[in-house]
Amino acid sequence: MKAISGELKNHIKQNVTSICSCWKMTRVDGDILRFTDLDRDLTIGGEQYLSSDSYDRGILKSSSGTDADEMEITGVLSLDGFDEGDLRAGVFDHAELEFFLVNWQDPGAGLIPLRRGMVGEVSWRNGSFTAELRGLSDTFRREVAELYTPECRARFCDPDCQLVKSDFEMNDVIAGVSGDQILTLTTTEDAAARLAGGILTFTSGANAGRSMEIESWQAETQEIRLFLPLPYPAAAGDMVTLYPGCDKRFETCRDIYGNQVNFRGFPHIPGTDGLLSGAV
């Protein structure tokens, strides 16, 4: 049950009310965005909520069980604080979002909380964005158990893998850029196929601090293709750090990295065909 003040209860019982909606987003980097659909800026508890008619919210979905409560917020990219590059860079991923109603004539009378949760999937198209709000009950949908799989469950160089990431680190400089997914390196020539599936981290330029997954690597041309487009334009001279990839197969762990003792998979589990074929 949502607790609201007596003044606010009396106000919403009236035939005519002065209720507006507000939302507050706290990003993981600490930046906070506040907006209201009122036709002027509103100050609540010393915090300013910017007036904007450039966003709209979807229908609130609530559940009395463990199903996730969901809502969507749609807005245009001209909304203060929202930029397509930032959306691509994932700066809004896992941000905390609070949505509530307030009497704009008497903000001190309290709030009507509607939803609080984390930002889930964010998409953008034709100058607008859509952010999915997942309620606190979304936690119950997460898989917390480990599964038996033929592939390794560890991440490359994590505590389970036990390899040391710095031992595989390669530094290079971008020599050329083609579009927003293809980069040409300067000096890396001997990484061969191991860069495929690896990670490229920018240490300078507009994308400094961003890490991108590598889809493919051509040693002959020193050309890298990324899985996803870059959030911001890259340029020749940008410095990068490269880490090789691991396809999580036992053969790769044994033959390339010599780390089979720490393999966290079950390579001898029979596949679906083996399970359906029956005993021989």
C-alpha positions as CSV (number, residue, x, y, z in Angstrom):
1,M,0.0,0.0,0.0
2,K,1.3,3.5,-0.9
3,A,1.3,5.9,2.0
4,I,0.3,9.5,1.1
5,S,-0.3,12.5,3.3
6,G,-3.8,13.6,4.5
7,E,-3.6,16.9,2.5
8,L,-2.9,15.0,-0.7
9,K,-5.7,12.5,0.0
10,N,-8.2,15.4,0.5
11,H,-6.9,17.1,-2.7
12,I,-7.4,14.0,-5.0
13,K,-10.9,13.6,-3.7
14,Q,-11.9,17.0,-5.2
15,N,-13.6,17.3,-8.6
16,V,-10.7,19.4,-9.9
17,T,-7.1,18.6,-9.0
18,S,-3.7,20.1,-9.8
19,I,-1.8,16.8,-10.2
20,C,1.2,16.4,-12.5
21,S,3.7,13.6,-13.1
22,C,7.4,13.7,-12.4
23,W,10.3,11.3,-12.9
24,K,13.8,11.1,-11.6
25,M,16.6,9.1,-13.2
26,T,19.9,8.4,-11.4
27,R,22.5,7.0,-13.7
28,V,25.2,4.7,-12.6
29,D,27.8,7.4,-13.1
30,G,26.0,9.6,-10.6
31,D,24.3,12.1,-13.0
32,I,20.7,12.8,-12.1
33,L,17.9,13.8,-14.6
34,R,14.6,15.2,-13.4
35,F,11.5,16.0,-15.6
36,T,7.9,16.9,-15.2
37,D,5.0,17.2,-17.6
38,L,3.9,20.5,-16.0
39,D,4.1,23.5,-18.3
40,R,6.8,25.1,-16.1
41,D,9.8,24.0,-14.0
42,L,8.9,22.6,-10.6
43,T,10.9,22.5,-7.4
44,I,10.3,19.6,-5.0
45,G,12.3,19.3,-1.8
46,G,14.9,21.6,-3.2
47,E,15.3,19.7,-6.4
48,Q,14.4,21.2,-9.7
49,Y,12.3,19.2,-12.2
50,L,12.5,20.5,-15.8
51,S,9.3,21.1,-17.7
52,S,9.0,19.0,-20.8
53,D,6.2,17.8,-23.1
54,S,8.7,15.7,-25.0
55,Y,8.1,12.5,-23.1
56,D,5.2,10.2,-22.6
57,R,4.7,7.1,-20.4
58,G,3.1,3.8,-21.2
59,I,0.5,1.9,-19.1
60,L,1.6,0.9,-15.7
61,K,1.6,-2.9,-15.2
62,S,1.4,-4.2,-11.6
63,S,1.3,-7.7,-10.3
64,S,0.5,-9.1,-6.9
65,G,2.8,-12.1,-7.6
66,T,6.4,-12.4,-8.7
67,D,5.7,-11.2,-12.3
68,A,7.8,-8.1,-13.1
69,D,6.1,-4.7,-12.9
70,E,6.7,-2.9,-16.2
71,M,6.3,0.5,-17.8
72,E,7.8,2.3,-20.7
73,I,8.8,6.0,-21.1
74,T,9.1,7.4,-24.6
75,G,10.7,10.7,-25.5
76,V,12.5,12.7,-28.2
77,L,16.3,12.9,-28.3
78,S,16.0,16.7,-27.9
79,L,15.0,16.1,-24.3
80,D,17.7,17.7,-22.1
81,G,20.3,15.1,-21.1
82,F,19.5,12.6,-23.8
83,D,21.8,12.1,-26.7
84,E,22.0,9.2,-29.2
85,G,25.7,8.8,-28.5
86,D,25.1,8.4,-24.8
87,L,22.4,5.8,-25.6
88,R,24.8,3.9,-27.7
89,A,27.4,4.1,-25.0
90,G,25.1,2.6,-22.5
91,V,25.3,5.4,-19.9
92,F,21.6,4.9,-19.1
93,D,21.9,1.1,-18.6
94,H,20.8,0.0,-15.1
95,A,19.9,3.6,-14.1
96,E,17.5,3.9,-11.2
97,L,14.2,5.5,-12.1
98,E,11.5,6.9,-9.8
99,F,8.0,7.9,-11.2
100,F,5.5,9.8,-9.0
101,L,2.6,12.3,-8.9
102,V,2.6,15.5,-7.0
103,N,0.2,18.5,-6.4
104,W,2.1,21.2,-8.3
105,Q,0.3,23.9,-6.3
106,D,1.5,22.4,-3.0
107,P,4.6,20.2,-3.6
108,G,5.3,20.1,0.1
109,A,2.1,18.1,0.7
110,G,3.9,14.9,-0.3
111,L,4.2,12.6,-3.3
112,I,2.1,9.7,-4.8
113,P,4.7,7.1,-5.7
114,L,3.8,5.1,-8.8
115,R,6.8,3.1,-9.7
116,R,10.5,2.6,-8.8
117,G,12.9,0.3,-10.6
118,M,15.8,0.0,-13.0
119,V,16.0,1.0,-16.6
120,G,16.0,-2.1,-18.8
121,E,16.1,-2.2,-22.5
122,V,16.6,1.2,-24.2
123,S,16.0,1.7,-27.9
124,W,16.0,4.7,-30.2
125,R,14.7,5.4,-33.7
126,N,13.8,8.4,-35.9
127,G,14.8,10.9,-33.3
128,S,13.0,9.3,-30.4
129,F,13.9,6.9,-27.6
130,T,12.0,4.3,-25.5
131,A,13.2,3.2,-22.1
132,E,11.8,0.2,-20.3
133,L,11.3,0.5,-16.6
134,R,11.5,-2.8,-14.7
135,G,10.1,-2.9,-11.3
136,L,11.9,-4.3,-8.2
137,S,10.2,-7.6,-8.7
138,D,12.2,-8.1,-11.9
139,T,15.0,-9.4,-9.6
140,F,13.0,-12.7,-9.2
141,R,13.3,-13.4,-12.9
142,R,17.1,-13.4,-12.9
143,E,18.9,-16.7,-13.1
144,V,21.2,-17.2,-10.1
145,A,22.1,-20.9,-10.4
146,E,24.9,-22.3,-12.5
147,L,24.0,-24.6,-15.4
148,Y,25.7,-27.7,-16.7
149,T,27.0,-26.7,-20.2
150,P,29.6,-28.0,-22.5
151,E,31.2,-24.5,-22.8
152,C,33.1,-22.8,-20.0
153,R,30.9,-20.7,-17.7
154,A,33.8,-18.4,-16.6
155,R,34.6,-15.1,-18.2
156,F,38.0,-14.8,-19.7
157,C,40.5,-13.8,-17.0
158,D,37.9,-13.7,-14.2
159,P,38.5,-15.3,-10.8
160,D,37.2,-18.6,-12.0
161,C,39.3,-18.6,-15.1
162,Q,42.4,-17.5,-13.1
163,L,44.3,-16.3,-16.1
164,V,45.9,-12.8,-15.6
165,K,44.4,-10.2,-18.0
166,S,47.4,-8.0,-18.1
167,D,49.5,-10.9,-19.5
168,F,47.4,-10.7,-22.7
169,E,47.1,-6.9,-23.0
170,M,48.1,-5.3,-26.3
171,N,48.3,-1.6,-26.9
172,D,47.9,0.0,-30.4
173,V,46.8,3.1,-32.2
174,I,44.0,3.5,-34.7
175,A,45.4,4.0,-38.2
176,G,42.1,4.4,-40.0
177,V,38.3,4.3,-39.5
178,S,35.6,3.0,-41.9
179,G,32.1,3.8,-40.8
180,D,31.2,3.2,-37.1
181,Q,32.2,-0.5,-36.9
182,I,35.4,-1.0,-38.8
183,L,38.8,0.1,-37.5
184,T,42.3,-0.4,-38.8
185,L,45.2,-0.9,-36.4
186,T,48.8,0.2,-36.7
187,T,51.1,-2.4,-35.2
188,T,49.2,-5.5,-34.1
189,E,50.2,-8.2,-36.5
190,D,50.6,-11.5,-34.6
191,A,47.2,-11.8,-32.7
192,A,45.7,-13.8,-35.7
193,A,42.3,-15.2,-34.9
194,R,42.5,-14.7,-31.1
195,L,41.3,-11.1,-31.3
196,A,37.9,-12.3,-32.7
197,G,35.5,-12.3,-29.8
198,G,37.9,-10.2,-27.7
199,I,37.6,-6.7,-26.3
200,L,38.8,-3.4,-27.6
201,T,39.0,-0.5,-25.0
202,F,39.6,3.1,-26.0
203,T,42.1,4.9,-23.9
204,S,41.9,8.3,-25.7
205,G,39.6,10.1,-28.0
206,A,35.8,10.6,-27.9
207,N,35.2,7.0,-26.8
208,A,37.8,7.0,-24.0
209,G,36.9,4.4,-21.4
210,R,34.5,2.6,-23.7
211,S,34.9,-1.1,-24.3
212,M,33.6,-2.8,-27.4
213,E,33.4,-6.5,-28.4
214,I,35.3,-7.5,-31.5
215,E,33.4,-9.5,-34.1
216,S,36.2,-10.3,-36.5
217,W,39.9,-9.7,-37.1
218,Q,41.8,-9.7,-40.4
219,A,45.5,-10.1,-39.7
220,E,46.5,-9.3,-43.3
221,T,44.9,-5.9,-43.3
222,Q,44.9,-5.3,-39.5
223,E,41.2,-4.6,-39.8
224,I,38.8,-5.0,-36.9
225,R,35.1,-5.2,-37.1
226,L,33.1,-4.5,-34.0
227,F,29.8,-6.3,-33.0
228,L,28.0,-2.9,-32.4
229,P,28.5,0.6,-33.8
230,L,30.7,3.0,-31.8
231,P,28.8,5.4,-29.6
232,Y,30.9,8.3,-30.7
233,P,33.0,8.9,-33.9
234,A,36.5,7.4,-33.7
235,A,39.5,9.0,-35.4
236,A,43.0,8.0,-36.5
237,G,45.4,8.5,-33.6
238,D,43.0,7.2,-31.0
239,M,44.8,4.9,-28.6
240,V,43.3,1.5,-27.8
241,T,44.0,-1.6,-25.6
242,L,43.2,-5.0,-27.0
243,Y,42.4,-8.3,-25.2
244,P,42.0,-11.6,-27.0
245,G,38.8,-13.6,-27.1
246,C,37.9,-17.0,-25.9
247,D,35.2,-19.2,-27.5
248,K,34.8,-21.1,-24.2
249,R,35.6,-24.5,-25.8
250,F,37.7,-27.0,-23.9
251,E,40.0,-27.4,-26.9
252,T,40.7,-23.6,-27.0
253,C,41.3,-23.5,-23.2
254,R,43.7,-26.5,-23.4
255,D,45.6,-25.9,-26.7
256,I,45.8,-22.1,-26.8
257,Y,45.8,-21.0,-23.2
258,G,47.0,-24.1,-21.4
259,N,44.4,-23.5,-18.7
260,Q,42.4,-26.7,-18.9
261,V,42.8,-27.3,-15.2
262,N,40.5,-24.2,-14.6
263,F,38.0,-25.1,-17.3
264,R,34.5,-24.4,-15.9
265,G,32.4,-26.4,-18.4
266,F,31.4,-30.0,-19.0
267,P,32.7,-30.9,-22.5
268,H,31.5,-34.5,-22.3
269,I,27.9,-33.8,-21.7
270,P,25.9,-35.5,-24.6
271,G,24.0,-33.1,-26.8
272,T,20.4,-33.2,-27.7
273,D,20.9,-35.8,-30.4
274,G,22.7,-38.1,-28.0
275,L,20.0,-37.8,-25.4
276,L,17.2,-38.6,-27.9
277,S,19.0,-41.5,-29.5
278,G,18.6,-43.8,-26.5
279,A,20.9,-46.5,-25.2
280,V,23.0,-48.5,-27.5
